[in-house]
């Protein structure tokens, strides 16, 4: 697996290279120090995964990722940052990032890179706990109606399935969803199983992340 690492702290990039290459399946093919270098190196090296910081001089990671996604919509971009700002998380989700990790969770970096490479979405524990609250931001709310139409059109979800998915994304359990939507818990379980199958997702966390990404 070929990985490109971009961070404005040279010590961090070298440390990440050492950590990643301790796994024999990972090869760090390039190192950059800002967003512009990330774009250039990505186009030259075509890595399997781009591990990138957000706050950097010259060009930040989010702006660089936007350019890269325009160039390669299937890019596996994984953000690794010190900051868990809601604005950053929302933009990362909207861009289509594979994940958003905090640097202090260094022990999860290798598993996260492998998961991103296999097409899974990966968010650190602190980030996952924020996702339900992010559903209440105006940025998400103003696109909700259009997104519901898109879920019906592109993913063949029914209105009720979309309602259930939205409730899951708010962090509610089956009992709470059943009460809110006037359904039985068994019906809710069936809906969730059907939704996961249609979207080819593994679990509720991936479902919540998928929903937020599409909002």
C-alpha positions, 0 to 999 in steps of 0.5 A, spaced: 500 500 500 502 506 497 501 512 502 503 519 501 504 523 508 503 531 508 504 535 514 507 542 515 511 539 521 518 536 518 518 532 525 511 529 524 512 527 517 518 523 519 515 520 525 509 518 521 513 515 516 517 511 521 510 509 524 507 507 518 513 503 515 513 499 521 508 495 517 511 491 512 504 492 507 505 500 507 510 504 503 511 511 504 512 514 497 512 521 498 512 527 503 510 534 503 509 540 507 503 544 505 497 543 500 500 545 494 505 540 495 500 535 496 496 536 490 503 536 486 505 529 489 498 526 489 498 527 481 505 525 480 505 519 485 498 517 485 498 514 492 493 509 495 492 513 501 493 521 502 494 522 510 494 529 510 494 535 516 489 540 515 492 547 518 498 548 514 502 554 511 501 556 503 495 552 502 491 548 507 489 541 507 482 542 506 483 546 500 488 541 497 483 535 498 478 539 494 483 540 488 485 533 489 477 530 489 476 534 482 482 531 479 480 524 482 473 523 485 476 516 488 481 519 492 482 516 499 484 522 503 485 521 511 485 527 515 490 527 521 490 533 525 490 536 532 484 540 531 477 537 532 473 544 529 466 542 527 467 547 521 473 542 519 469 536 520 463 538 516 467 540 510 471 534 510 465 530 510 462 534 504 469 533 500 468 526 501 474 524 506 475 517 508 476 519 515 478 524 520 483 523 526 486 526 531 494 526 532 493 524 539 490 517 537 497 515 533 496 508 535 490 508 530 493 511 524 495 504 521 488 501 522 485 507 519 490 507 513 488 500 512 481 501 513 481 507 508 484 503 503 479 498 503 474 503 502 471 504 509 470 511 513 474 512 519 473 517 524 476 517 531 472 516 537 472 524 539 470 525 532 464 520 532 461 523 538 461 529 535 457 527 529 450 527 532 451 534 534 453 536 527 446 534 524 443 541 528 448 546 524 445 550 519 450 548 514 447 541 514 440 543 515 439 548 509 441 542 504 437 536 507 431 537 503 435 536 497 439 530 500 433 527 501 431 527 494 438 525 492 437 519 497 431 517 493 433 518 486 440 515 487 440 510 492 433 507 491 431 509 499 424 510 501 422 516 505 421 512 511 428 509 510 431 516 509 427 518 516 430 512 519 437 513 517 436 520 519 434 518 526 440 513 526 445 519 524 442 523 530 445 517 535 438 514 537 437 507 539 432 502 536 427 504 541 428 511 541 427 511 533 421 506 534 418 511 539 419 517 534 417 514 528 411 510 531 414 503 529 416 497 532 423 496 534 423 490 530 421 494 524 426 499 525 431 493 525 429 491 519 429 498 516 436 498 518 438 492 515 435 493 509 438 500 508 445 497 510 444 492 504 442 497 499 448 502 501 453 496 502 455 499 509 457 495 515 454 498 521 450 504 524 457 508 525 458 507 517 451 509 516 451 515 520 457 518 517 455 516 510 448 520 511 453 526 514 457 526 508 451 526 503 448 532 506 
